């Protein structure tokens, strides 16, 4: 395993979200340009875009191509029923079961040593955050972990599909909140996925991911057809 460094994507997402929560950027405010933000956060533009995508999927900001990034929500809203009308949460879990199973399998084939190290950071940071009850970090790490696996698969069509439906996908990814014992099963499942990818075992990686998504659906009391 790698040294316990905070992922730059996770660090940036947490810092930006914290600024929004503290009303440093109010609702309707346009965030600094991506060039300014990447310099102030000392990260690459690619890492910044990942961080902004995570925050957008949680409903805090809206990315308007050609116009900028705007704050649309200043604090976390209470949990409500599934907000998407075009497709059910069951359908989202079902398509994730197939697509992310494929992504994990491809990641086991395609991952570089550097990419495996980055996945390890997500695992370690989520574990450390769960132990101290840092739910924001656990949630952001969860989203980043799944996003990294999609990227590592190196399939442009898969990446485009997930990007188009990022909000419902990430909504279904929200890990269970509570003390460490409640979050532990998700952390253990992520570790199994990581280990299979790190061992370059495509079949095991696919099975571990699909089992994780099945268990995530069961924990959310969602009936699925797989």
C-alpha positions in Angstrom: 0.0 0.0 0.0 1.1 3.6 -0.5 1.8 6.2 2.1 -1.4 7.8 3.4 -1.5 10.9 1.3 -4.8 12.7 0.6 -5.7 12.5 -3.0 -5.4 15.9 -4.7 -8.9 15.4 -6.2 -10.4 14.6 -2.8 -8.5 17.5 -1.1 -9.7 20.0 -3.8 -13.3 18.8 -3.6 -13.4 19.1 0.2 -11.9 22.6 0.1 -14.2 23.9 -2.5 -17.3 22.3 -0.8 -16.1 23.7 2.5 -16.0 27.2 1.0 -19.5 26.8 -0.2 -20.8 25.5 3.1 -19.2 28.5 4.9 -20.9 30.9 2.5 -17.5 32.2 1.2 -19.2 31.6 -2.2 -22.9 32.4 -1.9 -25.7 31.0 -4.1 -25.5 32.5 -7.5 -21.8 33.2 -7.2 -19.6 32.4 -10.2 -16.5 30.5 -9.0 -13.1 31.7 -10.1 -12.0 30.5 -13.5 -10.6 26.9 -13.7 -7.2 28.4 -14.4 -7.4 30.5 -11.2 -8.8 27.6 -9.1 -6.2 25.1 -10.3 -3.4 27.6 -9.4 -4.8 28.5 -6.0 -5.4 24.8 -5.2 -2.0 23.8 -6.7 -3.5 21.0 -8.8 -3.8 20.2 -12.5 -6.8 21.3 -14.6 -7.7 17.6 -15.1 -7.8 17.0 -11.3 -9.8 20.1 -10.8 -12.4 19.0 -13.3 -12.7 15.7 -11.5 -13.2 17.6 -8.2 -15.8 19.9 -9.7 -17.7 16.9 -11.2 -17.9 15.3 -7.8 -19.3 18.5 -6.3 -21.7 19.1 -9.1 -23.1 15.6 -8.8 -23.9 16.4 -5.1 -26.0 19.5 -6.3 -23.8 22.3 -4.9 -22.6 23.7 -8.2 -23.7 23.9 -11.8 -21.1 23.8 -14.6 -22.2 25.8 -17.5 -20.0 25.2 -20.6 -18.6 28.5 -21.9 -20.0 30.5 -19.0 -18.4 29.1 -15.8 -19.2 27.3 -12.6 -22.0 28.7 -10.4 -23.0 27.9 -6.8 -26.6 26.7 -6.8 -26.8 25.2 -3.2 -25.1 26.5 -0.1 -25.6 23.5 2.2 -26.5 19.9 2.1 -30.2 19.3 1.6 -32.1 16.8 3.8 -32.3 13.4 2.2 -35.4 13.1 0.0 -36.9 10.4 -2.2 -35.3 9.5 -5.5 -35.3 12.9 -7.4 -35.0 11.6 -11.0 -38.2 11.1 -12.9 -36.9 9.6 -16.2 -35.4 6.4 -14.6 -35.7 4.6 -11.3 -33.0 3.9 -8.8 -33.5 0.2 -9.6 -32.6 0.9 -13.2 -29.5 2.9 -12.2 -28.2 0.1 -10.0 -28.9 -2.4 -12.8 -26.9 -0.5 -15.4 -24.1 0.2 -12.9 -23.9 -3.6 -12.2 -23.1 -4.2 -15.8 -21.0 -1.2 -16.8 -19.0 -0.9 -13.6 -18.4 -4.6 -13.6 -16.9 -4.2 -17.1 -15.0 -1.1 -15.9 -13.4 -3.0 -13.0 -12.4 -5.9 -15.3 -10.8 -3.5 -17.8 -9.1 -1.6 -15.0 -7.4 -4.8 -13.9 -6.0 -5.1 -17.4 -5.1 -1.5 -18.1 -4.1 0.0 -14.7 -0.6 1.5 -14.4 1.4 1.4 -11.2 0.6 5.1 -10.7 -3.1 4.6 -11.2 -3.1 1.8 -8.7 -1.3 4.1 -6.2 -4.0 6.7 -6.7 -6.7 4.1 -6.0 -4.9 3.1 -2.9 -5.0 6.7 -1.7 -8.8 6.7 -2.0 -9.0 3.5 0.0 -6.7 4.7 2.8 -8.3 8.2 3.0 -11.8 6.8 3.2 -10.8 4.3 6.0 -9.1 7.1 8.0 -12.0 9.4 7.5 -14.6 6.7 8.6 -12.6 6.1 11.8 -13.1 9.7 12.9 -16.6 10.1 11.5 -15.7 12.5 8.7 -18.7 11.7 6.5 -17.9 14.4 3.8 -14.5 12.9 3.1 -15.9 9.3 3.1 -18.6 10.3 0.5 -16.1 12.2 -1.7 -13.6 9.3 -1.6 -16.4 6.9 -2.5 -17.3 8.9 -5.6 -13.7 9.4 -6.6 -12.9 5.7 -6.2 -15.7 4.7 -8.7 -14.7 7.6 -11.0 -11.1 6.6 -11.1 -12.0 3.0 -12.0 -14.1 4.3 -14.9 -11.1 6.4 -16.1 -8.6 3.6 -15.7 -10.8 1.3 -17.9 -9.8 3.7 -20.8 -13.0 3.2 -22.7 -14.1 6.6 -24.1 -17.7 5.5 -24.7 -18.1 4.2 -21.2 -16.7 7.5 -19.8 -19.0 9.6 -21.9 -22.0 7.5 -20.8 -21.2 7.8 -17.1 -20.5 11.5 -17.5 -23.9 12.1 -19.1 -25.7 10.4 -16.2 -23.3 11.4 -13.5 -25.9 12.8 -11.1 -28.1 9.7 -10.8 -25.1 7.5 -10.8 -23.4 9.4 -7.9 -26.7 9.7 -6.1 -26.9 5.9 -6.0 -23.3 5.7 -4.8 -23.9 7.6 -1.6 -22.4 5.4 1.1 -24.3 4.7 4.3 -23.8 7.3 7.0 -23.2 6.6 10.6 -20.5 5.2 12.8 -17.6 3.1 11.5 -19.4 -0.2 11.9 -22.1 1.0 9.5 -19.6 2.2 6.9 -17.2 -0.8 7.3 -19.0 -3.1 4.7 -18.6 -0.6 2.0 -15.0 0.0 2.8 -14.3 -3.7 2.9 -15.9 -4.1 -0.6 -13.9 -1.3 -2.0 -10.7 -2.9 -0.7 -11.7 -6.2 -2.4 -12.2 -4.4 -5.7 -8.9 -2.6 -5.3 -7.0 -5.8 -4.4 -8.3 -7.6 -7.5 -7.3 -4.6 -9.7 -3.9 -4.4 -8.1 -3.3 -8.2 -8.7 -4.3 -7.7 -12.3 -7.2 -10.2 -12.0 -10.0 -9.0 -14.4 -12.5 -11.8 -13.5 -12.1 -11.2 -9.7 -12.3 -7.4 -10.2 -15.6 -7.7 -12.1 -17.0 -10.1 -9.5 -16.0 -7.9 -6.6 -17.5 -4.8 -8.2 -20.7 -6.5 -9.1 -21.0 -7.9 -5.6 -20.4 -4.4 -4.2 -23.2 -2.9 -6.3 -25.6 -5.7 -5.4 -24.8 -5.1 -1.7 -25.1 -1.3 -2.1 -28.6 -1.8 -3.6 -29.6 -4.2 -0.7 -28.3 -1.7 1.9 -30.5 1.0 0.2 -33.5 -1.4 0.2 -33.6 -1.4 -3.6 -35.0 -4.4 -5.4 -32.9 -5.3 -8.4 -33.2 -7.9 -11.2 -29.7 -9.3 -11.2 
